Amino acid sequence: MSYSLNGESEQKRVDDARAAQQRRLNRFIITFGGIEIGLLVIAAVIVFGFELIDPEVGIWVLVAIAAVGGFVMSGFLLSNARRNAEELSRITGR
């Protein structure tokens, strides 16, 4: 087992970093999900409730909102995975 200069084990630092990474990911997913659901509900009410947009076109608006959300989520997950790997490699030196 290797120790850092301040006596804290490398494994503890790795565990702490992974816990922080998990908290960041959970916070993002909850926030993102709330915003995405809110946008989809508002769009659905506008399309089907108030009928301000023709439902045939409104379906595509809903699909576009979901697609943009999917791209944003994918981009975040990829960059988050890269950042997490870099953070862990700085801690372990590997």
Secondary structure as GFF3:
##gff-version 3
##sequence-region A 1 94
A	DSSP	alpha_helix	10	44	.	.	.	ID=ss1
A	DSSP	pi_helix	45	49	.	.	.	ID=ss2
A	DSSP	alpha_helix	55	92	.	.	.	ID=ss3
###
